[in-house]
Amino acid sequence: MREIFYPRSVAIIGVSSKPDNLGRNIVANMVEYGFDGIVYAVGPSGGMVETRRIYRTVDDIPDHVDLAVILTPAKIVPVVLEECGRKGIKWAIIETAGFREYGAEGRKLEDAILQVAEDYGIRFVGPNCIGAINMENGLCVPFPRLSKFIKTGDVSIITQSGGVGMSALNIMANEGLGLNKFVSVGNALNIKAEDLLEFLIEDEGTELIFLYLETIQDGRRLMEIAKRSSKPILVFKSNIGQLGQVIAASHTASLSSDNKVVSAAFEQSGILRIHDATSFGNGLKILKLPPMRGKNLAVVSRSGGHAVIAADACELSGFQLAELPQTFLDEIENHFRASVIRLTNPLDLGDLFDLDVYAQIVDQTLRLEGVDGVVFLHTSISATEHDASRNLLERIMQLVQKYDKPVAYYISADAREVNYLKQHYNFPIFTQVVETIRALEISHHYYCEEQETRRSKKRPKISADKDFVRKMIGNARAENRDLLLSESMAVLQHYGIPTVQSMVAGTVEQAQDAADVIGYPVAIKVIAEDISHKSDVGGVQLNLRNNSSVVEAFDDMMTRIDKAYPKAKVDGVLVQPMVTGGRELILGGKQDPQFGPVVLVGLGGIFVEIFDEVAVRVTPIDHQDAIEMLEGLRGAQMLMGVRGQKRLDIEAVADALVRLSELLQDFPEIKEVDINPIRVFHEKEGCMALDGRMVLTTG
Amino acid sequence: MREIFYPRSVAIIGVSSKPDNLGRNIVANMVEYGFDGIVYAVGPSGGMVETRRIYRTVDDIPDHVDLAVILTPAKIVPVVLEECGRKGIKWAIIETAGFREYGAEGRKLEDAILQVAEDYGIRFVGPNCIGAINMENGLCVPFPRLSKFIKTGDVSIITQSGGVGMSALNIMANEGLGLNKFVSVGNALNIKAEDLLEFLIEDEGTELIFLYLETIQDGRRLMEIAKRSSKPILVFKSNIGQLGQVIAASHTASLSSDNKVVSAAFEQSGILRIHDATSFGNGLKILKLPPMRGKNLAVVSRSGGHAVIAADACELSGFQLAELPQTFLDEIENHFRASVIRLTNPLDLGDLFDLDVYAQIVDQTLRLEGVDGVVFLHTSISATEHDASRNLLERIMQLVQKYDKPVAYYISADAREVNYLKQHYNFPIFTQVVETIRALEISHHYYCEEQETRRSKKRPKISADKDFVRKMIGNARAENRDLLLSESMAVLQHYGIPTVQSMVAGTVEQAQDAADVIGYPVAIKVIAEDISHKSDVGGVQLNLRNNSSVVEAFDDMMTRIDKAYPKAKVDGVLVQPMVTGGRELILGGKQDPQFGPVVLVGLGGIFVEIFDEVAVRVTPIDHQDAIEMLEGLRGAQMLMGVRGQKRLDIEAVADALVRLSELLQDFPEIKEVDINPIRVFHEKEGCMALDGRMVLTTG
């Protein structure tokens, strides 16, 4: 992959001497950025550009070429690539658009390109992309003509969209953040975003990585790479709704994904997910600093109003204002300032005009053990203070190093001075109070996420009779059907998930007998492969209090099913005791196309439907993960015991979740599983699955 | 109030010739901003400053003075103000800090100032403020030395904090937004933010008003003024949490307020509430444009990636992507561009390089009836395009005028060009895609809010026996107690809120008799003024199925109450039938210290506790308001009938809410009322208050 960013010689293919030719922009960019290798221009009409010859084909180039950059009409790309192959070029960036994103014809062209690449052992970025930049060696192959608008730094970017990538660069330039490498992957036909990420996490010049993705090609791999990375990874994943799907498909041929799964996967692998340009800027800036390891903030402000806004924002971000020792406050008051406003945290130092003293106060504040980070809200009142302000900033930069704690530095000053600071100091400058605290929230969140990914997970050994389950699933798949209710319950039981006592009854008489054995009241549920929503057609009859109720319910059920599904093959009913007490939850799992198996848990009924209360994790999970899923539910208090109600047996549900996760890991043939409901009882009284449904993959 | 902004002569009091004197900054600012009146410098040490004499007292000034700006030590402010009074000065701005915000001594000083002001008929801004600016006449009296960093425009600012006000100006300057007037109110001892707002809504040069408030002094008046205003009003209300309260009190002596009430009040009076600098900037920018009247957006983009992000953001903001007629799309495709990406909405025009054509497309899009606004996502790829881009912007400005619809204009370009556009065009420039759509969301929200405030409300005539209620409340207050349960229920009934049949029983025998009359099962509830949480001590006994249960429950209740509240005076019990069916809601109301009476409604039980599901409105409300409160609850679907459940009688609850609102309007002596629960039945079957509690104001 190194050849993409560090080629010694590059052929730009598709260059002509016409003024509106985009290929010549690339040549000009390489010159402007001072590429430290050889650039060959190639184009069928020949001629010259930027004082150099345009070769008619790569074949005419007298030397070896490391990297081909292709920007010819789509139709001839396969031929051009083949010429490259014959020339012995192993790496390419195909910028041309008009492939899969444009329909069937484009897809055929892509197949042809892939074939050529395979035949000649070529690896390529694109097609339908804007190219790459490496600030270290002056490689700059995007087709728009670019000035040197951004400084060199340690942030590298992988973007699916060239336009969004360029916007990101503009934002970085504006914030004074330096770029290391940039690559736009477009349709990512051969080299994937994941491949480039894998390269960048080891790349020496890169300290922070940003990805813009409209689709995730291999979620598991993305997670695995991210977990290995010691560098922060920020991802803006768009294409999350209904409206974006159409345009994303026509843009970079992207498929959408389950947004909750994406969030969970990122969280689990230490990826910082961002949702707009503001959190992009905040994230890049704050992650340059030491992490916010705890929740205790000190706010030092030159304006009382900023202090109030900061205090509100702290509360919304879940931070505490560290209690500053009275001796410390007294010292500040005595030594540093006239007493106009009484000191507390936030430290409102409005009437203190000696900026040198601010640095001393920040120093002393950072030194306090109970302080995890400082928000410094500066107001550079007028131009006469700019020099002192800059000195103050330098002092603060040193203090951050010294104490290895973050100082989020906000300044209210005229635009010119703010811009000067951003461009001349390698330190984050914030200009919005609320965003300053949100940035620290990002830092703390990232720190926790990171800690969590480093935790060693304890997967349980489950002594399930896997052969039995395999056989059951195999039989069903052979019959081209999903698991029956009774089978699903049996699988759960084999994996150690407590299930309600269930007896299969083929006839009404057997149902009566079973009910007598189980004891009243009972529930009966139809067993039939073709009926998916069994409660809608009377396939679930609850609270049957005696023998005759069982008969009535059985008959009623069969009549209604016969009406609704005349062709359904009914295999009987499951008779279960009625279970009461505790509260109903839903456990589930599915095979996500990008991330593989995931498990979920939610409060039952309207909480799922109206309040969307569901926690999701990519498997495998361990017990602690499962507990965190439950605790993370907004309605968690209902489980933990609120208003004197008893705490429920969270441990048991967590255990069931872990077992479900193992089941999905073991059997990728299970496409979807729903345990709805599982009833969780009071603490130490366990839980019990009352109903289970498993859908299998086909083929 | 005009004299504050348009004085003909100003005395700056507290000036000395020392280099670090703040008063001399004010004199210098007046010169720099070209104040078109006469400035007198006043200070006890005399001397000269900025080529002018410093008078020792205002008395020495040979002419009449319209406005005094005072920046002397706090202790002598009363004396100085008295000198002003004797001189005949009627208006002042007191910038000095160190008053109420600093404790008891400061409060005394404030009292002294108020007395002087009353004696001499002086009205003043401050104390503890940064002063005022009027860009129209060059009045500029803040004490920091200011350059002319912001252009003249139509936005005016009222701020409680000088520092936050200055930050707002920096943000505006950076965004190219022009200022008209600026005033910092500080402790707002005499002239309130509300007074200044009243002035500005009539002020000719002001088109948009921004307020930063840490406290709201007279919420009702603020609402009333806002409703009268034809100019958009944006308010950043801070001091909303626990953490901010302490610092706000020490900063501008501000009291905190109920954040939900503030939001409701703003919503009801057409005030746009903002929460950070981003929404401040977005709001000011977007409200310069015609409003987004509907929900149908068209997105025109030069980058597919931006289009995807925009589509996601549209969905999150509740917009729809307008369906563009196929003939329209075909026309664009045929006339304007090669076919690389198929067109839809968002219109991704990536390969179209003639910017003139973009203007034509925007023109034709705005013309479509189904389009309420356009998001234009521009990428100015390189410097060579800047001229064409500027022309495009001018065309778009004309189109906005022509069609009276908003075009939210985003541009990704290098910082210098973006800054040029912001400073040279009186048109909002956005640089973040998601924020561009959020801005349109603000526009639409403001438009709807505005429409709503213009709606004529229909308050019902309620034929309550007010004398009866007045007497009951009067008696209770005379006895220095709140209303008893039985009395509260009676009041509700008098106001036409359906209440459950309730019989008062003084003895266990009477309770038995009452139960027999009502019919079983019954509930009994203790009537006792001293017991606030009656269910916690067995004071509510439900579901009593027969005569002997009533006896047991009565005895149990009395035993437990006697234990918990040995001194409580028990007036008996209320016997009620058990009511089932439907769903429980909570209705309530209270006297808010800033906004007067408010009503609230929420789903009962855990929904209030865990999901914080409560809707609030400042009274009076009408039926439509009440319906909107109910529909706005996140759990509203539970009332509207979800999953085949029957719809509940929303109309009846709304009616009860309106009646409760009228009750609170009629009787400000009611400090708090709780109807918990009120049971709402199926559609057309009404609702019924099962319990009511009313707390009265004292004195």
Interface residues (C-beta under 8 A of the other chain):
Chain A: D20 A97 G98 E101 Y102 G103 P144 R145 L146 S147 F149 T159 Q160 S161 G162 G163 V164 G165 M166 S167 N170 I171 A173 N174 Y212 E214 S238 N239 I240 G241 Q242 L243 G244 V246 I247 A248 S250 H251 T252 S254 H275 D276 A277 T278 S301 R302 S303 G304 G305 H306 A307 V308 I309 A311 D312 C314 E315 L316 Q320 L321 S339 V340 I341 R342 T344 P346 D348 G350 D351 F353 T379 I381 S382 A383 T384 S412 A413 D414 A415 V418 N419 T431 Q432 V433 V434 E435 I606 E609 I610 F611 R634 G635 Q637 M638 V642 R643
Chain B: D20 N25 A97 G98 E101 Y102 G103 P144 R145 L146 S147 F149 T159 Q160 S161 G162 G163 V164 G165 M166 S167 N170 I171 A173 N174 Y212 E214 S238 N239 I240 G241 Q242 L243 G244 V246 I247 A248 S250 H251 T252 S254 H275 D276 A277 T278 R302 S303 G304 G305 H306 A307 V308 I309 A311 D312 C314 E315 L316 L321 S339 V340 I341 R342 T344 P346 D348 G350 D351 F353 T379 I381 S382 A383 T384 S412 A413 D414 A415 V418 N419 T431 Q432 V433 V434 E435 I606 E609 I610 F611 R634 G635 Q637 M638 V642 R643
